[in-house]
Amino acid sequence: MDALIFLGTGDAMGVPRVYCSCEVCEEARTTGMNRRLRSSVLVQGQGETDSFLIDCGPDWRSQMEAIGQRATARMLVTHAHFDHIGGLPEWADECRWRQAKGELYAPQEVLDQIQRQFPWIHRQLQMIPADAGIELGGWNITTWKVTHGANGYAYAYRLEKPGFRWVYCSDSIGLNEEEKRPLHGLDLLVLGTSFFHETAPYPTRSVYDMKEAAELLQEVKPLRTVYTHMSHDIDLNRSYPLPPQVTLAVAGMKVELV
């Protein structure tokens, strides 16, 4: 049975923020309910060859240690921001150590950005374009560009098997009709929501808040939604007025993809 395991659920800065003494950050330093590493998930199949990660931020090594996994064979990347690719050098070193070449899947423009940032990395990672669609672990995967607000664009992934359809969309805001089209007819939507209600000027923002996400869900109507990519604005010890069938992601949480 396939499952989705949340390795990291935080935004670009993670929680706690090193400079912050807010209630959420202080709680994250003690009991740790709100401690959040940068967003990443493991799509767990029936065996190692059927499993893969989505995104490889700077917390990749800690996330692997947390689940007791010593190697990763393949990975999808949503975009080339540091919180999504900062762990690639460590992954490449892991591949070098076991004398293997990892499979890195992303749209070509993302692969080009990664190659520019890490010019040597192709020696350990096979760069495989995902623009025309790919198949991993029995999932038919398509990708499309989504608005990332002040941060430009990212990509989302739609994964399908007979009887189950889901989307991973960690970094987006203000999607237009074309960008929302692949979000219809889903059994599960994993959506980035950094704040419950973000008060920064809209032109400076880059990710949905939970109030805006609720409006999106009313339109696209997934059967279930998990919010991830959460900042220190979100306190998991609080109760928020969320739409039905919405869950806040917690590191280690497992969602069955059936």
N, C-alpha and C positions, 0 to 999 in steps of 0.2 A: 504494500500500500504506500503510495507516495505521500509525502508530508512536507510542509514548509516549516522550517525552524528559524526563528528570529535570533540572529547573532548580535546585532546591534540595532538600536531603535532611536538613536539620537540625531540631532541636526549637525551642522558642520562643526560646531565647537564642542559638542558632547556635553555631558552633565556628570559631575559639577564643572562649571567653568572655573578655572584656577583663580581668577580674580574676584569671584563673586561669593558673597556671604548671605544670599537670599535664603529663605526658608527651605526651598527645594534643594539648592546646592548643599546646604548644611545637612539636610537629611540624607542626601546621596553620599556624604562623607561618613555617615554613621551607620544606620541600618541598611542603607543602599537600595531601598525600593526604587528610588528615582535615578539611580546611577545608570547612565546610558552611554554606551560606546557608539561610534558612528554607524550609520545604517547599513546593514548587510543581511542577507538571508541565505540559507542553505536549502536548496530543493533536493530533498532526500528521496532517492529511488529505491528499487529493490536491492541494488548492489552498488559498489563503488563506481562502476562505470556508468551507472544511471543517475548519479548525483552531480550537482554543480552548484556553484555560488553565484549570487548576483551582487556585484560590487566588491571592491577590495580596498577599503579605506585604511588609514594609518593604524587602526586597532586590529587589523587582520590577525596578527600573531597572538594577541591576547584572546581573540575570539576562538581561534583554533585550539589554544590550550584549554579554554573553558569547556569545549566539547570533546577533548581528548583525541583530536584528529591531527595527524602528523603530515598529511599531504593533501594537496588539492590538484586534480587533474585538469579541470576545465572551469571556466568562469565567464559570465556575462558582465559587461560594464555599461552603465546607463549614460555616463558622460565623464568628461576628463577633469572634473573639479577634484581638488586634493582630498576631500573627505570621501571620495569614491574610488580614487586610484592610488592614494598615498602608501598603501601596502604592497603595491606591485613589485617593488624591488625585493622585498622580503619573500614574496611568493617566487619570484625568479630565482632567488638564492636557494630556496627549498627545492625547486626543480633541478638546479645545477647539482645540488648535493646528491640527489638520487639519480642523476644522469638521465633525466627525462626532459621532455619539452612540453610545457603546459599549453593548453589550448585557450586562447583569449578571444572571445567573440564580442564584437561591437560594431556599430555602423562605421563605415570606412573613415568618415571625418573624425570620429572619436579615436580610431586606431592611429590616424595620422598625428593627432594631438599627443597621444601617449608616446609615439615614436619620437616626436620632437622633444618631449620632456625627458625621456629616458632613451637616448639614442642607441644604447647598447642592448636594450631589453629583448630585441628580436632574437638574440642568440639563445635565449632560454624559453621564450614564449612564441608560439606560432600565432600570428595575427590573422584572424579569420573574419572577413566581413560578414555582417548579419543583415545587410540592407534588404536582400531579396528573400529573407526568411531562412531559418535553420531548423534542424531537428536535434534535440538533446534529450536523452533519457526517455525517449518515446513521446516527448512533447513537441508539437508543431509550434514554432515560435516566430512571431512577427514583431517588428519594431516600427515605431514612428516618432517623429519629432514632436515635442510638446513645449509650450511656452514656459520658461523658467524666470519670467519677470525681469527684474533688474540684472539677473545673471545670464540672460540670453536664452539659450535653449538647452534642453536635456532630451533624453529618449525614454520612452516607456516600452514595456514588453507585454505582449499578450501571448499566453501559453494555453494550448488546447490539446486535450485528449478526448476520445469518445466519452461523453457523459460529464465532462468538467471543463470549464473555461474560466481563466482568471487573468488578472492584469497586475503587474508591478509598476507603480508610477510614484516614485519617491520624491521627485522635485518638479513641481509644476504649479501654475497659478493662472487663473483667468483663461482657461482653455476655450478655444473657439469651437464652432460646430464640427468642423472636420476633425479636430483633435479629440473631440469627445466621442466621435462615432465608434471607435473600437471599445469604448467603455460600456456599451449596451450589451445586454444578454449575458451578464457575468454571474457565475456562482460565487466568485470572491474578487474583491478589489482591495489591493494594498495601496494605500494613498498616504503621501507625505502631508502632515499638518503640523507646522512648527509651533503654533500658538493656539489657544482657545479663541482669543480675539486679539489680533495684532493691531496696535494703534499707530504704528509707523506710517508715514505717507505712502499711499499705494504705489507710486512710481518707484519707490526704493525697495519694494518687497519682492520676494522670489518664490514663496511657497504658500499654498492655501492655509488659512486658519480654519479651525473646526466649524465656525459658523458658516463660512463660505462653502466648506466641504459638504455641509448638510444640504445646502441648496443644490450642489452638484449631484448628490445622491438621490434627491427627489426627481431629478431629471433622468439619470441613467439607470437607476433602480437595480443595483446589484443585490443578490440574495444575502450577501454578508460582506462587511467591510472591516478592515483592520487599519487603524491609523498608526503611522510610524513617523520617523524623522522629527521627533519632538524635542523642543528646546526646554530650558529650565523654567519656562512659563507653565509647564504642565506638571501637576502634582498628582501622582498616582494614588495618593491617599485621599484625594478629594473625589466627590461624585459630580460629574458634569452632565448637563442636559444634552445627551447625545441621541441621535436617531436610533430606532430599533435596529438590532442586529449589527451594531457598531461596537468594536472592541479596541481598547488601547493596547498596543504591542508592549510586551515585556521581554527582556532578553531571556532566551531559553524557551519561550512559548512555542508550542508545536500545534500546527493547524493541519488536519488531514485534508488532502486534496482529493476528496471523493464526493 
